[in-house]
Amino acid sequence: MVPVQSQLENRVFPLYELEKQLKPLGYVVGGSWDYNEGSIDYKMADDEGYQFIRIPFKTEEGSLDAPGAIVRLGQPYVLTHKYQPDVEDHADNGVFQGSVNQFQSPIDSDADVPQKYVEKGKRLIEQVEQLLF
């Protein structure tokens, strides 16, 4: 994980507005959220692992499962998830398990980030800053 200095940090936005402006660029609210915190992710590449830029946030008002949530952004960072190149041999079987456990676990969820993606992440954050400010 490589932190990216940004004017986004500590800024407060309605989550709906962030999604409305960032989704057309390919950003998504990440799958690892709870009612009070989450992240906005952008998948930069899938070579050398999956490369993401992540903008974490915490709720200031409301909760993420209800309309009108207001969030405070944290410091963005670039991260790499490395996965095994083949299918997991211990994957669960069955219709229900197949629908729940669709993705393999990373072998390294905080792998070293190649420098080219650190630079790309910085450029993407600058683009988000220009869009939001």
Backbone torsions as a table, in degrees:
resi	resn	phi	psi	omega
1	MET	NA	132.6	179.9
2	VAL	-125.8	112.5	177.9
3	PRO	-64.4	147.3	178.5
4	VAL	-120.6	121.7	177.0
5	GLN	-64.4	135.8	-174.8
6	SER	-157.4	149.5	172.5
7	GLN	-73.5	-9.4	179.7
8	LEU	-70.1	-30.4	-174.5
9	GLU	-58.2	131.0	179.5
10	ASN	72.2	6.7	174.9
11	ARG	-80.6	146.7	-176.6
12	VAL	-112.7	132.7	-178.4
13	PHE	-143.3	152.9	165.2
14	PRO	-67.5	131.6	-178.9
15	LEU	-58.4	-37.8	179.4
16	TYR	-57.9	-42.5	-179.6
17	GLU	-66.5	-40.4	177.2
18	LEU	-60.5	-47.0	180.0
19	GLU	-62.2	-43.2	-178.3
20	LYS	-60.7	-38.4	-177.8
21	GLN	-85.1	-31.9	-173.2
22	LEU	-94.7	-26.5	-179.9
23	LYS	-58.3	-41.5	178.8
24	PRO	-60.5	-20.9	178.4
25	LEU	-89.3	-5.3	179.0
26	GLY	105.7	3.6	178.1
27	TYR	-81.2	146.9	177.9
28	VAL	-136.0	151.9	170.9
29	VAL	-71.6	121.5	-174.2
30	GLY	-61.9	156.9	-177.7
31	GLY	-72.7	-17.4	-178.1
32	SER	-96.7	75.8	178.0
33	TRP	-128.8	158.0	169.9
34	ASP	-124.7	-164.5	-174.1
35	TYR	-71.4	-17.2	-174.3
36	ASN	-118.7	-11.9	179.2
37	GLU	-153.7	158.5	-179.3
38	GLY	-170.5	-157.7	179.1
39	SER	-154.1	157.7	172.5
40	ILE	-109.3	123.5	-172.8
41	ASP	-118.6	149.9	173.0
42	TYR	-133.8	121.5	178.4
43	LYS	-84.1	113.8	-177.6
44	MET	-82.8	-35.7	-176.1
45	ALA	-166.8	168.7	176.1
46	ASP	-131.7	28.5	171.8
47	ASP	-103.2	152.7	-176.5
48	GLU	55.9	33.2	-173.5
49	GLY	99.8	-176.7	175.5
50	TYR	-94.2	128.0	-177.3
51	GLN	-105.3	123.9	-178.7
52	PHE	-126.4	148.9	161.0
53	ILE	-104.0	133.7	-176.5
54	ARG	-127.8	133.6	175.4
55	ILE	-116.2	102.6	-179.1
56	PRO	-75.0	156.9	175.7
57	PHE	-149.4	158.6	174.2
58	LYS	-129.3	147.6	180.0
59	THR	-73.7	139.3	173.0
60	GLU	-101.2	-36.9	179.1
61	GLU	-140.9	139.3	177.9
62	GLY	77.7	-165.0	176.2
63	SER	-136.6	159.0	-172.2
64	LEU	-68.1	-17.6	-180.0
65	ASP	-92.1	7.9	-178.5
66	ALA	-128.9	148.8	177.5
67	PRO	-61.3	149.2	174.2
68	GLY	89.6	10.6	-180.0
69	ALA	-63.5	135.6	174.8
70	ILE	-109.5	131.6	-175.6
71	VAL	-124.2	152.1	173.2
72	ARG	-108.6	125.6	-178.0
73	LEU	-78.6	145.3	174.6
74	GLY	-99.3	-170.9	179.3
75	GLN	-75.3	124.5	177.5
76	PRO	-65.0	157.6	175.5
77	TYR	-153.7	159.1	176.8
78	VAL	-103.0	136.7	178.0
79	LEU	-141.3	158.6	178.5
80	THR	-124.2	131.6	170.2
81	HIS	-109.1	124.5	175.9
82	LYS	-102.7	134.3	-178.9
83	TYR	-119.5	156.4	173.9
84	GLN	-67.6	140.7	-177.2
85	PRO	-71.7	-14.6	-179.6
86	ASP	-114.4	171.5	-179.5
87	VAL	-69.4	142.3	179.4
88	GLU	-63.3	135.2	179.1
89	ASP	-82.5	-8.6	179.2
90	HIS	-108.4	18.2	-179.4
91	ALA	-63.6	143.4	179.2
92	ASP	-73.7	148.8	178.7
93	ASN	-105.3	167.3	176.8
94	GLY	109.4	155.9	-177.0
95	VAL	-62.8	-48.9	-178.3
96	PHE	-64.9	-48.5	-179.3
97	GLN	-61.7	-37.5	178.9
98	GLY	-64.6	-32.7	179.5
99	SER	-78.4	-25.1	-178.4
100	VAL	-91.7	-45.0	-174.6
101	ASN	-100.1	64.5	-175.1
102	GLN	-79.8	-22.7	-171.5
103	PHE	-119.4	145.5	178.6
104	GLN	-78.2	157.4	178.1
105	SER	-76.7	143.6	177.7
106	PRO	-69.2	145.1	173.4
107	ILE	-79.6	-20.7	174.8
108	ASP	-151.5	106.2	-177.6
109	SER	-84.5	-2.9	176.9
110	ASP	-138.5	53.9	-178.6
111	ALA	-72.2	163.6	175.9
112	ASP	-59.9	139.4	-179.1
113	VAL	-95.9	122.2	175.7
114	PRO	-58.9	140.6	-174.7
115	GLN	-56.7	-35.2	-179.1
116	LYS	-62.0	-29.6	178.7
117	TYR	-83.3	-25.7	172.5
118	VAL	-63.1	-46.4	179.8
119	GLU	-65.3	-42.6	178.3
120	LYS	-63.0	-40.5	177.8
121	GLY	-61.2	-41.0	177.7
122	LYS	-62.0	-42.9	178.9
123	ARG	-64.4	-40.2	179.2
124	LEU	-64.7	-39.5	178.5
125	ILE	-66.5	-39.5	175.8
126	GLU	-60.2	-39.5	178.1
127	GLN	-63.3	-42.7	178.1
128	VAL	-64.6	-42.0	178.4
129	GLU	-59.2	-45.4	179.5
130	GLN	-62.5	-37.8	-179.8
131	LEU	-68.0	-43.1	-173.9
132	LEU	-85.4	-22.6	-178.7
133	PHE	-107.4	NA	NA
